[in-house]
Amino acid sequence: MLRLLDAHPGEALHTRVARSLRDAVTRGLIPDGTRLPGHRPLAARLGVSRNTVVDALTQLQSEGYLGVRGRSGTVIRVPGPAAPPPDAAAPPLSAWATRVLRGQPGLPAGGYAVDFRVGQDVPELYPEAAWTHALAHRAGEAGQRAGRHADPLGPLETRRAVAAYLNAERGARVTPDMVMLTAGTQAALDALARVFLEAGRGAVVEAPTYAGARAALAATGAGVWSVPVDESGLQTDALPDADATVVYVTPGCQYPTTATLPAPRRHALITWARRRGALILEDDYAADLHHTGRAPAVLQGLAPERTVLLGTFSKVLAPATRSGFLAAPREVIRILAATRTLTDRGPGTLDALALGDVLASGAYTRHLRRSRPIIRHRHEVLLAALADHLPQWSARPASAGLHVYVPLPPGWRAAAVTGHAASHGVALTPLEPLTGGGHGPAVLLAFAHLPIDALRDGVQRLGVALRSPPA
């Protein structure tokens, strides 16, 4: 029996009648070819006026649900099922997109009892009170600035605070006009690669290295040389005997091995870069995460005219803000500022202003002093647990960063270890997907985000799963 459906808020009555009839037809309650009663009988059955029925039937006829068959009057037409639209064919990929997507590793799925994978946030270490206070303090001012033309480098007061922090805490030689605020290190690398690299030019990276850096440089079509890393970081005597446009390094805490580049190699790298005309891209990703002693000064302080210093406060401060920066020679800054409007508008004003306040007030430095003992203790617990349950592994103690690098014994494969660990509820990061191979097998275990009990439980599970090399 035909009945009116419940009304939608603000819905016209004739629209409700049309919707009710349409629903009955599509659900098969009124078969195809059924003759409808006249306007007045139908109106009386539905409890509406004749004009309302006329308007509703006119709408349904325009949609193809009704037809007229001579003396039979108005009859139902049941539309056939619509053919599914064909999948839209994407336009051909550009050379840049093809290079980016080539060999991109898939992300492992599933939940784990203990997740040691790198790149995870450590929310309990964030200075929530200081950050929230800074946001509240600056909220009104950020709103007032919203309609103004924004500085492509970021607010000047924040750049002053970043420069002062880098000079005082990291041994940099930076002025505010050498600083650009960014959405993070990856965004900065992408901007630098687009501006300075192309097919026919060369870039140098460490091996192993951070996959995102290598991908950003290679996506431009430039050639990429890999220089091996040992226990002391980049092997500068293996730098190519050829001109290069950029060289990407992590001298303060090599990613992923956590080695620190000693002074002689730093000077050798600078000498090579000056001779080859290369710009040094120094990723100081673990600057604020040194938990055993004071962090070494940045390489940028030795060669400010040749170095772009990349960094972020997001790991320690507030990951959602993407509070990154780069400090570069003024000509590099000028070019990046001029090209920035084609790709992004810079970080949000409110977050940038709050960052400047947290740095200038000393709240960030005080927070680091409180956080380092916590990170150091978790690092020590992980190393002790590995020694107890996996004595055949030789984990390298990390002076900085949030993970431990573990070269695997001969005959062990990182992919097999990772898969076997996952079957026992433990997630690891194998080294091969990070670098594309070319080095001994290893796994990475992040530790700072895990409580003590979880660290011990995870390593105990690994010990049970990996008593012998997995097949």
N, C-alpha and C positions, 0 to 999 in steps of 0.2 A: 504494500500500500504506500502510495506517495505521501510524504510528509515533509514539512519544512525543517531544515537543519537549524541548529542554534545560530543565532545572529552573531556576527563579528562586531566588535566595537566600531560605531560610526558607519556601518554598512547600510547602503540604501536597500529598501524592501524589494525592489525588482531585481537587484543584484543577488539578494538572498534566495529569491525564488529560482533565478537562473542557476545558481550554484547548487541548489537542492535537486533540480532536474538533471543537471549535468552529472552529479554524483550518482544518482540512481541509474543513469544510462551507463556510465563507465564501470559501475560495479555489477552490471548485468541484471539489475532489478526490473528494468524495462527493456524487453527484447527489441531487436532491430525490426522496423516495420510496424511497430505498434501505433495505432491511431489514437491521437490525443483527444480528449473531450473538447467541446467548444470552449470559447473563452469564458463565458459566464459560468458553466458548470465547473470548469477547472478552478476558476476564482473562488466559487463557493466552497469547493472541496478544500482549498488551501486557506480559506479564511481571509482573502485579500480582495482588493478591488479588481474589476475587469481591466482597467488601464494598466495596473501593475503587471497583470498576466501578459498583456499585449507587449509591454516593454521587455519583459523577461524572454518571451518567445522570439521577439525580434533579435535580441542579442544572441540567443542560441542558434537561430537560423544563420546569422552572419558567421558563427563559428563552425557551422557545418553539422550541427547536431539535429536539425529539423529539415524536413522537405515537404513539398506540397505535391500530392498525387491526385490531380483532378478532383472528382467528387469525394474521394476518400478523406480529403481535408489534410490536416497537418499530421505527419507521421514522423516517428523517431528514425534517425539515421545513426548507427553506431560506427564511428570512424574506425578504420583498420589501424592496427598497431603501427606507430610511426617507425620508419626504418631508422636504426641507430645511425647517428652522423658518423662519417668516416673519421678516423683519427687524423687530426690536422698534421700535415707534414711540416716539420720544422725546416726553415731555410737552411741551406748548407752552412756548416760551421766555419768560422774564420780560422785562420792558421793559429791565432792566439788561443782560441778555445780548444782546438784539437790538441795543442801542446799541453794545456792545463789538464785536460781529461785523460791524456795518455798515461796509463800505468797508475792511475789514482787508486790507492788501496781501499777496499771495502771496510766498513766499520763492523766489528763483531757485535752481534745482537744478543739479547738475553740478560737476565738478572744474575747476579753473583752474590755468594755469601760474603766474600771479601773482594773488593775491587782495588787492585794496585795500579791501574792504568794511569798514565801521566795526564796532566792537563786539567785536573779537577780542582774545584774551588775549596778553600779552607775557611768556611764562613765564621767559625768560632774565633778566628784570629783577627777579624776586622774591627777597626776602631769605630764601632757603630755610633757611640755617643758623640764623638768629635765630628764625624761626618754628617750626622743628622743635624747637629747644631749649626754647622757651616751652611748646609742647604737651607735651613730655616732663615738664617741671618741674611742670605743673599737672594732669597726668593723674590722679594719685591723689586730689587734692583735689576734682576734678570728680566723681569716682565717689562720694566721701563726701557730696557735696551733692545727689546724684541723688534721694534720697528726701525732701528738704526742700521746703517751699513756696517756689517761685522768685519773686523780685521781678519783677513784670511789666515793669519798666523795664530789667532786666538787673543783673548784679552791681555793687554800689556801687563797689568798687575800680576796675572798668573805667570806670564813668561818671566817676569822679574823674580818671582818666588822660585820657579823651577831653576833658573840660572843660579840663584844664590844657593839653592840646595845642592846642585851639582858641583859647584865650586867648593863648597864647604865640606860636603860629605863624600864626594867621589873624586876629588882632585882634578876636576875639569877646568878648562879655561874658556868660559862661555860668558857672553853678554846677552841681554834680553833680545836684541835684534838678531841673534843667531839661533833662536828657539822657535820652533813651530809645534803647536799642540796637535796631536793626532788621535785617531780612534784606536790606536794600538800599533804594535810593531809590524804586524802583517800589512796594515794599510800603508804604513810608511814605506815598507819594502816595495809594495806594488807601485806607489807613486815614484819612487826613485828609479825602479826598473823601467817604467814607461818613459821617463824623461831621458835616461842616459844609456839605455841598452836597445839594441836592435840586431837584426841578422848581420853578421859580419864583424860584430864586436864580441869581446870576451869577458867572462866573469869567472872569478875563482871562489871556490867554497871549500870548507873543511870536509873531510870524509872520515867518520860519519858527521852528519850535520842535521839541522832542523829542516824537515821536509818542506815546510811552507816557504822557507827562504829560497831553497833551490828551485822550487816550482815557480815562484814569482820571477826569478831571474831567467829561467829557461823559457818561460812562456813568451818572452819577447822575441825569441828566435836567436838570441845570442848563444855563442858557444860557452859551455860551462866546464872548467877544469876542476877536478877534485884533487885536493892535496891531503895526504894522510895525516892522521892525528896519532900521537902516542901518549904516554903517561904525563908528558909535559905540554900537551896541546899541539897546536899546528906545527908541523915539521917544516920550518921556514927554508931549510936547505933543499926542499923538494918543490918550492915555488917554481912555476913555469918560466922558462927562459924566453918569454914572449910578452908583448904589450897586452895589458888588460885594462878594461874600463873601471871595473869595481872588484873588490875582494871582500867577501862577507866572512866575518870572524866573530867568535865569542871568547875573547881572551880572559875575561874575569872568571868565567865558569863555563868551560867548553860544553856545548850541548851536542850529544847527550852524555859524554864520558865524565863530566864534571872536573876535568883537569884545568889547572891555572897556568896561563902562558907566562914563563919567567922573563925577567928583564932582557937578557941577551936576545931572546927570540922576538920580543917586542921591537927592539931597535932594528933587528934584521928585517922584520916585516915593513917597518916604516921606510927603511933604506930602499928596499925592493919597490915599494909603492911609489916613492919619489922618482926612482929611476925609470919605472915603467909608466908613470903618469896615471896610476890607478887611484881611485877614491876608496878609502877604507870604510866599510860599513861595519861599525862596531856595535854589536848587539849586547847591551849590558843587562840582559834579561834577569840575572840573579843578583843584581847589585845589592838589593835590600834583603836578600835571603841568606846572607853569610851567617852561619851559626857556630862557627869555630874560629874565633879571632876576627880581626878587622878585614873588611874586603879590600883587595888591592885597588889602587887608583886606576882610573880608566886610561886607556891608551890615548884617548883624545887629548889629554893634557900634554902629551909629548909631541903631538903633531896636529894642532887644531886646524891648520890650513889644508890638511889632507884627509881629515876624518869626519864622518857623519856618525854621531853618537845616537843610538836608538835605545829607547827604554819605555817602560810603562810602570805606573803605580797601581795598576788594576789588580795584580796578584795579591797585594797586601791590603790595598785600601778598599776598593769596592768594584768587583769585576763588572757589574752591570753598567758602570759609567764609561768603560773603555777609555781610561785616562792615560793616554800615551803622549810621547813627545819625541822630537828629534832635534839635535843641536848640530848645526852644520856651518861651513864657511858662508859668508854673507852672499856670495854670488849664487851658491846652491840654493839658499833660502829664497833669494829673489826669483829664481826660476820656478821653484816649487809653489810659491805664492801666486805667481802669474798663471800657472797651469791648474791650480787646485779647483777653480770654479767649474771646470769641466767634469770633475769626478765627485766632489763632495763639498760641503759647506763648513767643514770643520766640526769640532766637538760642540755639544750643547753649551750655551753660555752659562747656565746655572751650575752645571757640573764643573766647568772650567773655573768659575769664580770660587766655588767651594773648595776645589783642589788648591787654589792659591792660598786660601785662608788656612787650610789644614797644614800646608807646608810652612807658611810664614809664622804661624803661631808656635811651631815646634811640636804640635800634637802628633805629627807623623813620626818624627824621630823618637819621641817618647813611646809611641806605640810599638815601634820596632824593637826597642830595648826590652819591652815586656814580652814580645812574641818570640824572640830568638831562643830563650831557654826552653820554651815549649817545643819548638821545632827541633832543637838539638837533642832533647830527651827522646823524642819519637824516633829520630835518626839512630840514636844509640840502641834503643830497644829493638829496632829492626835488624841492625847489624848483629846484635847478640843472638836474636832468634835464628837468623840465617846460619850463624856459626854452630848453633846447637842442632838444628834440624837438617841443614844441608851443608855439612862440612866440606863436601866436594866442590862447592861453589866458592869462588874467590871474589866476594863483593868488594867494590872499591869504596872506601869511606869518602863521603862528599863533604867538602868544606862549605858548600853553598848549594842552593837549589832545594827542590822539593822531591827529588827522586834519587835512587841509588842505581848505579850502573853495575851490572853483573855479567862479566864475560863468562860464557859457558865452557865447561870442560871439553877437551877434544872428543869428537864423536857425537856431541849433542847438537841438535838443530833447534834454532829459536822457534820456528813455526810449530814443530812437534811439541816442544815444551809448553808453549802457549796453549795449544789445543788440548793437551793432556791436563794441564792445570785447570782449564775451563770446565772440563768434564768433572772435576772435583770441586767446582764452585768458586774458583779463584781466577780472577782476570789479571793478566800481565800485558805489558807492551813489548812485543818483539822488535828487535832493532831493524830487521830487513825492510819492513814497510817504511821506516823513517828515511832510509838512505839509498835503497835500491841495491844493497849488497856491497861487495868489494871489501869486506872486513870480516873479522871473526864473529861467530854467532854470539849474541848477547841478549839479555832482557833488561827491562827497566822496571823498577818497583817504586811507585810514588808512595810517600809515607805521611806527609804532613797533615793530610785530611782525615786520617784514620785515628781513632782512639787507641790507647795502649792495648786493650784486650783484643781489638780487631787485628792489630798488627801481629800479635802472638798467634792468634787463631789462624790467620791467613798463612803464616809461615809454617805452622804445624801441619795444615792441610797440604801445603806444597811438599813437605817432607814425606808425608804418606804417599802422595801421588808420584813423586819423582825419586824414589829410592834407587832407581836405575834409569839409564837413558831411555826415554820413550821411543818407540819404533817410528 
